[in-house]
Amino acid sequence: MRQTRRVSETRQVLPPMSIEFLQRLPLFADLPEADLRALYQRAEPMTLPAGEWLMREGEMGDALYVVLEGGIEISKRSGEQEVTLAVRGPGEVIGEMALLDQTPRSASGRIVQDVSLLKISKEAFRQVLAASPTAALALLNTVNTRLRSTEAMLRQSEKMAALGTLAAGLAHELNNPAAAVQRSSSQLRDAFGAWQRLTSQLDTLSVDPPQVEAIHTLREEVVRRAAAPASLDPLTQSDLESALQDWLESRGVDQAWDLAPTLITYGLDKSALARLAGNLSRDHLSVVIRWLAASCSLFTLMDEVRMGAERLSEIVKAVKAYAYLDQAPIQEVDVHEGLENTLVILRHKLKSGVNVVRDYASDLPRIEAYASELNQVWTNLIDNAVDAMQGQGQLTLRTYRRDDRIVVEIGDDGPGIPPEIQLRIFDPFFTTKPPGSGTGLGLHIVYHSVVDQHRGQIHLASQPGATTFQIVLPIQLPRGHR
């Protein structure tokens, strides 16, 4: 529990120097001396040593403070870090926001230099505002300035935190195909060596022309089937493998259990190989079968390398398009492409249990937009939806045209947003998450981008099991707004 030390246990008359000090502050400049004295009689002088906390983010505020001496660092949690917003010194007022809004503290205050201050209760604060219109205007100006400064700093912090989150997700997404490429290329070297040895053995076999023709036919068949491997259900695959394994073992082919799955994948089942067996001796058949399996393995590994490389290319392409690198801020944007690129960026959060349902209009036109900012809108809304569903549920993306505008709807089947807070969700710093889990700027940034930057509209419909954010955007930005 935070401990504070009072300057005195008895009320004191404010020294003339202190009256002059308070009169120089905009908040109290219009108050008569008698009112200042009355205010002090109701205020609580305090001193705190460096290192202690005056207030904590999330606590209910019951007073504001006037710093007389020393310094207090104001900070706010953003993700995993504490962001310093300002250091308040002599003459500054802190803690007024919680009293005005009747909400928990939106920031923390830690003593960085031994401090003396006045603690003014909620009731005394209201009397000051009632007695002095100038004080109310001064406080309004202070609050407005601080909100702008705090929002600017937290916007930057949130962007960096979001960048870190995206980077972590992308690192995970890139690591999987990169690891697959590395693993397959390593195996490819060994498989190629085995294939070369078997090819040499095959070339030394004494086979007659019909046998040569049969081997040549199977070689071409492997190449043809490599472009489209067989697609079998697990039960059928298992039955075919078992039958082929028995057939190979009956003809003395070693490691039949290892060869059968590879051959079946490429459609070389018992009947296909039986046509070859009639023209080959037992020893020749073993070499040819192992050579065919080695050829199939080579194609399998090469295909894995290709797919891994294509996946890496897909992710890099999506990231570049998502960020609109090296492009003008305003351009014609394909909204569907932006949504899909956002899903790629957030795939690490979606694949654990989120089913994505797409209902895209086929005739949706491209729109003029601040492309990168618009992708931030999709990111915030989709990310919030996944969080609301706790990673398990259905995410619905719907688009359609409405006259000279397009509409994007992003919905989830989570618990919904309580009616009593729906009107506040776009307010800056408003969040239902615990301190440190959210800055309260995500939906505010969405609102700013949609309404202010793009001259669009945003609507919310929410009840338990169905929450939908509807974004309405002009196809062309208004003149003078580009």
FILO-566889 format. One record per residue (C-alpha): residue in one letter; y, z, x. Coordinates in nm, 2 decimals. Example, Ala and Ser with C-alpha at 12.3 -4.5 7.8 and 13.67 -1.06 7.14 Angstrom:
FILO-566889
> a, -0.45, 0.78, 1.23
> s, -0.11, 0.71, 1.37
***
This chain:
FILO-566889
> m, 0.00, 0.00, 0.00
> r, 0.35, -0.08, 0.13
> q, 0.54, 0.22, 0.24
> t, 0.92, 0.23, 0.23
> r, 1.17, 0.49, 0.37
> r, 1.48, 0.58, 0.18
> v, 1.81, 0.62, 0.35
> s, 1.87, 0.94, 0.15
> e, 1.70, 1.12, -0.13
> t, 2.04, 1.18, -0.29
> r, 2.29, 0.93, -0.43
> q, 2.59, 0.88, -0.21
> v, 2.94, 0.74, -0.28
> l, 2.97, 0.40, -0.13
> p, 3.19, 0.41, 0.18
> p, 3.51, 0.19, 0.16
> m, 3.36, -0.04, 0.43
> s, 3.06, -0.10, 0.22
> i, 3.28, -0.18, -0.08
> e, 3.47, -0.44, 0.13
> f, 3.13, -0.58, 0.24
> l, 3.00, -0.62, -0.11
> q, 3.33, -0.76, -0.23
> r, 3.30, -1.04, 0.02
> l, 2.97, -1.15, -0.13
> p, 3.00, -1.43, -0.39
> l, 2.77, -1.24, -0.63
> f, 3.00, -0.93, -0.64
> a, 3.34, -1.08, -0.56
> d, 3.46, -1.07, -0.92
> l, 3.35, -0.72, -0.99
> p, 3.62, -0.44, -1.00
> e, 3.58, -0.16, -0.75
> a, 3.49, 0.08, -1.03
> d, 3.20, -0.15, -1.13
> l, 3.09, -0.18, -0.77
> r, 3.08, 0.20, -0.74
> a, 2.89, 0.22, -1.07
> l, 2.64, -0.04, -0.94
> y, 2.59, 0.15, -0.62
> q, 2.52, 0.47, -0.81
> r, 2.24, 0.29, -0.98
> a, 2.12, 0.11, -0.66
> e, 1.86, 0.25, -0.42
> p, 1.95, 0.23, -0.05
> m, 1.65, 0.16, 0.17
> t, 1.55, 0.10, 0.53
> l, 1.24, -0.07, 0.65
> p, 1.11, -0.13, 1.00
> a, 1.02, -0.46, 1.15
> g, 0.67, -0.58, 1.06
> e, 0.65, -0.44, 0.71
> w, 0.65, -0.64, 0.39
> l, 0.93, -0.60, 0.14
> m, 0.76, -0.81, -0.13
> r, 0.44, -1.02, -0.17
> e, 0.39, -1.35, -0.34
> g, 0.23, -1.30, -0.68
> e, 0.36, -0.94, -0.73
> m, 0.57, -0.88, -1.04
> g, 0.94, -0.84, -0.95
> d, 1.13, -0.54, -1.08
> a, 1.44, -0.56, -0.86
> l, 1.65, -0.77, -0.63
> y, 1.78, -0.67, -0.29
> v, 2.10, -0.70, -0.10
> v, 2.06, -0.72, 0.28
> l, 2.31, -0.49, 0.46
> e, 2.17, -0.51, 0.81
> g, 1.87, -0.67, 0.98
> g, 1.66, -0.97, 0.88
> i, 1.39, -1.07, 0.64
> e, 1.16, -1.37, 0.67
> i, 1.09, -1.55, 0.34
> s, 0.76, -1.74, 0.33
> k, 0.52, -1.90, 0.09
> r, 0.15, -1.97, 0.11
> s, 0.06, -2.34, 0.12
> g, -0.31, -2.40, 0.15
> e, -0.43, -2.20, 0.44
> q, -0.10, -2.15, 0.61
> e, 0.21, -1.94, 0.55
> v, 0.52, -2.16, 0.54
> t, 0.85, -2.00, 0.65
> l, 1.12, -2.10, 0.41
> a, 1.42, -1.90, 0.56
> v, 1.53, -1.58, 0.73
> r, 1.78, -1.38, 0.52
> g, 2.04, -1.17, 0.70
> p, 2.33, -0.94, 0.61
> g, 2.51, -1.03, 0.29
> e, 2.23, -1.23, 0.14
> v, 2.05, -1.15, -0.19
> i, 1.68, -1.19, -0.23
> g, 1.43, -1.14, -0.51
> e, 1.65, -1.27, -0.79
> m, 1.41, -1.54, -0.91
> a, 1.14, -1.31, -1.04
> l, 1.40, -1.12, -1.24
> l, 1.55, -1.44, -1.39
> d, 1.22, -1.60, -1.49
> q, 1.03, -1.27, -1.56
> t, 0.75, -1.42, -1.35
> p, 0.56, -1.30, -1.04
> r, 0.73, -1.33, -0.70
> s, 0.71, -1.69, -0.58
> a, 0.75, -1.60, -0.22
> s, 0.69, -1.31, 0.03
> g, 0.94, -1.12, 0.23
> r, 0.85, -0.97, 0.57
> i, 1.09, -0.76, 0.78
> v, 1.15, -0.93, 1.12
> q, 1.44, -0.70, 1.23
> d, 1.48, -0.34, 1.11
> v, 1.66, -0.37, 0.78
> s, 1.90, -0.17, 0.56
> l, 1.93, -0.30, 0.21
> l, 2.02, -0.21, -0.15
> k, 1.76, -0.22, -0.42
> i, 1.91, -0.32, -0.75
> s, 1.70, -0.27, -1.06
> k, 1.66, -0.52, -1.34
> e, 1.88, -0.34, -1.58
> a, 2.16, -0.29, -1.33
> f, 2.13, -0.66, -1.24
> r, 2.17, -0.76, -1.60
> q, 2.48, -0.55, -1.63
> v, 2.64, -0.73, -1.33
> l, 2.57, -1.07, -1.49
> a, 2.71, -0.95, -1.82
> a, 3.03, -0.80, -1.66
> s, 3.11, -1.10, -1.43
> p, 3.08, -1.47, -1.53
> t, 3.17, -1.54, -1.17
> a, 2.87, -1.35, -1.05
> a, 2.65, -1.55, -1.29
> l, 2.79, -1.88, -1.15
> a, 2.75, -1.76, -0.79
> l, 2.39, -1.66, -0.86
> l, 2.32, -2.00, -1.03
> n, 2.46, -2.18, -0.72
> t, 2.25, -1.96, -0.49
> v, 1.93, -2.02, -0.70
> n, 1.99, -2.40, -0.71
> t, 2.05, -2.43, -0.34
> r, 1.74, -2.23, -0.26
> l, 1.53, -2.42, -0.50
> r, 1.63, -2.75, -0.34
> s, 1.57, -2.62, 0.01
> t, 1.24, -2.45, -0.08
> e, 1.12, -2.76, -0.26
> a, 1.21, -2.99, 0.03
> m, 1.02, -2.77, 0.28
> l, 0.72, -2.72, 0.06
> r, 0.70, -3.09, -0.03
> q, 0.67, -3.16, 0.34
> s, 0.42, -2.88, 0.38
> e, 0.22, -3.01, 0.09
> k, 0.22, -3.36, 0.22
> m, 0.09, -3.23, 0.55
> a, -0.17, -3.02, 0.38
> a, -0.28, -3.31, 0.16
> l, -0.30, -3.53, 0.47
> g, -0.52, -3.27, 0.63
> t, -0.74, -3.26, 0.32
> l, -0.76, -3.64, 0.31
> a, -0.83, -3.65, 0.68
> a, -1.11, -3.40, 0.65
> g, -1.26, -3.60, 0.36
> l, -1.23, -3.93, 0.54
> a, -1.39, -3.78, 0.85
> h, -1.69, -3.68, 0.64
> e, -1.70, -4.02, 0.47
> l, -1.67, -4.21, 0.80
> n, -1.92, -3.99, 0.98
> n, -2.21, -4.08, 0.75
> p, -2.20, -4.46, 0.81
> a, -2.11, -4.42, 1.17
> a, -2.40, -4.19, 1.23
> a, -2.63, -4.44, 1.04
> v, -2.50, -4.72, 1.27
> q, -2.56, -4.51, 1.58
> r, -2.91, -4.41, 1.47
> s, -3.01, -4.76, 1.36
> s, -2.88, -4.93, 1.68
> s, -3.06, -4.67, 1.89
> q, -3.39, -4.74, 1.70
> l, -3.32, -5.11, 1.72
> r, -3.35, -5.11, 2.10
> d, -3.70, -4.96, 2.08
> a, -3.80, -5.18, 1.80
> f, -3.69, -5.49, 1.98
> g, -3.88, -5.39, 2.29
> a, -4.20, -5.34, 2.07
> w, -4.14, -5.68, 1.90
> q, -4.11, -5.86, 2.24
> r, -4.44, -5.71, 2.36
> l, -4.62, -5.81, 2.05
> t, -4.46, -6.16, 2.06
> s, -4.60, -6.20, 2.41
> q, -4.94, -6.10, 2.29
> l, -4.92, -6.34, 2.00
> d, -4.83, -6.62, 2.23
> t, -5.14, -6.56, 2.44
> l, -5.38, -6.58, 2.15
> s, -5.62, -6.87, 2.13
> v, -5.57, -6.99, 1.78
> d, -5.64, -7.33, 1.62
> p, -5.38, -7.54, 1.44
> p, -5.46, -7.40, 1.09
> q, -5.41, -7.05, 1.22
> v, -5.09, -7.15, 1.40
> e, -4.97, -7.30, 1.07
> a, -5.06, -6.98, 0.88
> i, -4.87, -6.76, 1.13
> h, -4.57, -6.99, 1.12
> t, -4.57, -6.97, 0.74
> l, -4.57, -6.59, 0.74
> r, -4.30, -6.59, 1.00
> e, -4.08, -6.80, 0.78
> e, -4.17, -6.58, 0.48
> v, -4.05, -6.27, 0.67
> v, -3.72, -6.43, 0.74
> r, -3.68, -6.53, 0.37
> r, -3.78, -6.20, 0.24
> a, -3.55, -6.01, 0.48
> a, -3.25, -6.15, 0.28
> a, -3.38, -5.98, -0.04
> p, -3.63, -5.70, 0.02
> a, -3.86, -5.61, -0.27
> s, -3.72, -5.37, -0.52
> l, -4.01, -5.16, -0.66
> d, -4.03, -4.84, -0.85
> p, -4.17, -4.54, -0.64
> l, -4.50, -4.54, -0.83
> t, -4.57, -4.91, -0.78
> q, -4.46, -4.89, -0.42
> s, -4.70, -4.60, -0.35
> d, -4.99, -4.79, -0.52
> l, -4.93, -5.10, -0.32
> e, -4.90, -4.91, 0.00
> s, -5.22, -4.72, -0.06
> a, -5.41, -5.04, -0.14
> l, -5.28, -5.22, 0.17
> q, -5.35, -4.93, 0.39
> d, -5.72, -4.93, 0.28
> w, -5.74, -5.31, 0.33
> l, -5.59, -5.28, 0.68
> e, -5.82, -5.00, 0.78
> s, -6.12, -5.19, 0.66
> r, -6.03, -5.47, 0.90
> g, -5.98, -5.24, 1.20
> v, -5.60, -5.25, 1.21
> d, -5.47, -4.93, 1.39
> q, -5.20, -4.71, 1.24
> a, -5.24, -4.88, 0.90
> w, -5.06, -4.58, 0.73
> d, -4.75, -4.66, 0.94
> l, -4.76, -5.04, 0.90
> a, -4.82, -5.05, 0.52
> p, -4.48, -4.92, 0.39
> t, -4.29, -5.16, 0.61
> l, -4.50, -5.46, 0.50
> i, -4.48, -5.37, 0.13
> t, -4.10, -5.34, 0.15
> y, -4.09, -5.71, 0.25
> g, -4.34, -5.82, -0.02
> l, -4.63, -5.86, 0.23
> d, -4.90, -5.70, 0.01
> k, -5.28, -5.73, 0.03
> s, -5.30, -6.07, -0.14
> a, -5.03, -6.22, 0.08
> l, -5.21, -6.10, 0.40
> a, -5.56, -6.19, 0.27
> r, -5.46, -6.55, 0.28
> l, -5.40, -6.51, 0.65
> a, -5.71, -6.31, 0.72
> g, -5.95, -6.58, 0.64
> n, -5.82, -6.79, 0.93
> l, -5.80, -6.52, 1.19
> s, -6.06, -6.31, 1.39
> r, -6.06, -5.94, 1.36
> d, -5.88, -5.89, 1.69
> h, -5.63, -6.17, 1.62
> l, -5.55, -6.02, 1.28
> s, -5.46, -5.68, 1.43
> v, -5.20, -5.84, 1.67
> v, -5.05, -6.06, 1.40
> i, -5.02, -5.77, 1.14
> r, -4.85, -5.55, 1.40
> w, -4.62, -5.84, 1.50
> l, -4.53, -5.89, 1.13
> a, -4.45, -5.52, 1.08
> a, -4.24, -5.52, 1.40
> s, -4.05, -5.82, 1.27
> c, -3.99, -5.65, 0.94
> s, -3.87, -5.33, 1.12
> l, -3.62, -5.54, 1.32
> f, -3.47, -5.69, 1.00
> t, -3.46, -5.35, 0.83
> l, -3.27, -5.19, 1.12
> m, -3.03, -5.48, 1.15
> d, -2.96, -5.46, 0.78
> e, -2.89, -5.08, 0.82
> v, -2.64, -5.16, 1.10
> r, -2.48, -5.42, 0.88
> m, -2.45, -5.20, 0.58
> g, -2.31, -4.91, 0.79
> a, -2.05, -5.14, 0.94
> e, -1.95, -5.28, 0.60
> r, -1.91, -4.92, 0.47
> l, -1.68, -4.83, 0.76
> s, -1.48, -5.15, 0.70
> e, -1.46, -5.07, 0.33
> i, -1.32, -4.72, 0.40
> v, -1.07, -4.84, 0.65
> k, -0.95, -5.11, 0.41
> a, -0.91, -4.86, 0.13
> v, -0.71, -4.62, 0.35
> k, -0.48, -4.90, 0.46
> a, -0.43, -5.02, 0.11
> y, -0.39, -4.66, -0.02
> a, -0.11, -4.59, 0.24
> y, 0.04, -4.94, 0.21
> l, 0.08, -4.95, 0.58
> d, 0.34, -5.20, 0.73
> q, 0.45, -5.30, 0.38
> a, 0.78, -5.26, 0.19
> p, 0.82, -4.95, -0.03
> i, 0.86, -5.15, -0.35
> q, 0.61, -5.43, -0.42
> e, 0.38, -5.58, -0.68
> v, 0.10, -5.34, -0.72
> d, -0.25, -5.38, -0.86
> v, -0.30, -5.05, -1.05
> h, -0.68, -5.09, -1.06
> e, -0.69, -5.13, -0.69
> g, -0.48, -4.82, -0.64
> l, -0.71, -4.62, -0.86
> e, -1.02, -4.74, -0.68
> n, -0.88, -4.68, -0.34
> t, -0.79, -4.32, -0.45
> l, -1.15, -4.27, -0.56
> v, -1.27, -4.39, -0.22
> i, -1.03, -4.14, -0.05
> l, -1.15, -3.86, -0.28
> r, -1.52, -3.96, -0.28
> h, -1.62, -3.64, -0.09
> k, -1.50, -3.44, -0.38
> l, -1.65, -3.66, -0.65
> k, -2.01, -3.73, -0.54
> s, -2.13, -3.37, -0.58
> g, -2.14, -3.39, -0.96
> v, -1.85, -3.59, -1.11
> n, -1.94, -3.90, -1.33
> v, -1.66, -4.15, -1.32
> v, -1.62, -4.36, -1.63
> r, -1.39, -4.67, -1.60
> d, -1.24, -4.84, -1.90
> y, -1.01, -5.09, -1.73
> a, -0.82, -5.36, -1.92
> s, -0.91, -5.70, -1.79
> d, -0.56, -5.84, -1.85
> l, -0.36, -5.56, -1.69
> p, -0.07, -5.72, -1.50
> r, 0.05, -5.62, -1.15
> i, 0.36, -5.40, -1.17
> e, 0.66, -5.34, -0.95
> a, 0.63, -4.99, -0.80
> y, 0.67, -4.76, -0.50
> a, 0.31, -4.82, -0.41
> s, 0.25, -4.53, -0.18
> e, 0.41, -4.28, -0.41
> l, 0.22, -4.41, -0.71
> n, -0.11, -4.35, -0.52
> q, 0.01, -3.99, -0.47
> v, 0.03, -3.97, -0.85
> w, -0.33, -4.08, -0.89
> t, -0.44, -3.85, -0.61
> n, -0.28, -3.54, -0.76
> l, -0.40, -3.61, -1.12
> i, -0.76, -3.70, -1.01
> d, -0.78, -3.40, -0.77
> n, -0.65, -3.16, -1.04
> a, -0.91, -3.30, -1.29
> v, -1.19, -3.25, -1.04
> d, -1.07, -2.89, -0.97
> a, -1.04, -2.82, -1.34
> m, -1.41, -2.93, -1.39
> q, -1.51, -2.73, -1.08
> g, -1.67, -3.05, -0.94
> q, -1.90, -3.10, -1.24
> g, -1.82, -3.32, -1.53
> q, -1.69, -3.66, -1.65
> l, -1.37, -3.82, -1.51
> t, -1.24, -4.10, -1.73
> l, -1.00, -4.36, -1.61
> r, -0.85, -4.59, -1.88
> t, -0.59, -4.87, -1.85
> y, -0.42, -5.10, -2.10
> r, -0.10, -5.29, -2.17
> r, 0.16, -5.19, -2.42
> d, 0.43, -5.45, -2.47
> d, 0.63, -5.46, -2.14
> r, 0.46, -5.15, -2.00
> i, 0.12, -5.05, -1.87
> v, -0.06, -4.73, -1.96
> v, -0.29, -4.53, -1.73
> e, -0.49, -4.24, -1.88
> i, -0.67, -3.99, -1.65
> g, -0.90, -3.75, -1.84
> d, -1.15, -3.48, -1.78
> d, -1.38, -3.27, -1.99
> g, -1.28, -2.94, -1.82
> p, -1.17, -2.62, -2.00
> g, -0.83, -2.76, -2.09
> i, -0.47, -2.63, -2.03
> p, -0.36, -2.33, -2.25
> p, -0.10, -2.44, -2.51
> e, 0.14, -2.16, -2.39
> i, 0.18, -2.31, -2.05
> q, 0.17, -2.68, -2.12
> l, 0.55, -2.71, -2.14
> r, 0.58, -2.56, -1.79
> i, 0.32, -2.74, -1.59
> f, 0.57, -2.99, -1.45
> d, 0.82, -2.72, -1.34
> p, 0.86, -2.68, -0.97
> f, 0.66, -2.39, -0.82
> f, 0.47, -2.32, -1.15
> t, 0.10, -2.28, -1.09
> t, -0.19, -2.10, -1.25
> k, -0.37, -2.08, -0.92
> p, -0.37, -1.76, -0.71
> p, -0.12, -1.73, -0.42
> g, -0.21, -1.97, -0.14
> s, -0.42, -2.19, -0.36
> g, -0.13, -2.41, -0.48
> t, 0.24, -2.45, -0.42
> g, 0.31, -2.55, -0.78
> l, 0.45, -2.88, -0.67
> g, 0.16, -3.12, -0.74
> l, 0.25, -3.20, -1.10
> h, 0.62, -3.17, -1.03
> i, 0.58, -3.45, -0.77
> v, 0.39, -3.65, -1.03
> y, 0.67, -3.61, -1.28
> h, 0.94, -3.70, -1.02
> s, 0.75, -4.01, -0.92
> v, 0.67, -4.13, -1.27
> v, 1.00, -4.04, -1.45
> d, 1.26, -4.05, -1.18
> q, 1.14, -4.31, -0.94
> h, 0.96, -4.55, -1.18
> r, 1.15, -4.48, -1.50
> g, 0.83, -4.42, -1.68
> q, 0.69, -4.15, -1.90
> i, 0.41, -3.89, -1.87
> h, 0.24, -3.73, -2.16
> l, -0.02, -3.45, -2.18
> a, -0.29, -3.39, -2.45
> s, -0.52, -3.10, -2.38
> q, -0.77, -2.89, -2.56
> p, -1.09, -2.72, -2.44
> g, -1.33, -3.00, -2.32
> a, -1.07, -3.28, -2.32
> t, -0.75, -3.31, -2.11
> t, -0.57, -3.64, -2.07
> f, -0.26, -3.73, -1.87
> q, -0.11, -4.05, -1.99
> i, 0.12, -4.24, -1.75
> v, 0.34, -4.51, -1.89
> l, 0.50, -4.74, -1.64
> p, 0.73, -5.05, -1.67
> i, 0.59, -5.38, -1.55
> q, 0.92, -5.45, -1.38
> l, 1.15, -5.18, -1.24
> p, 1.49, -5.18, -1.41
> r, 1.77, -5.36, -1.23
> g, 1.97, -5.14, -0.99
> h, 1.67, -4.92, -0.95
> r, 1.49, -5.12, -0.68
***
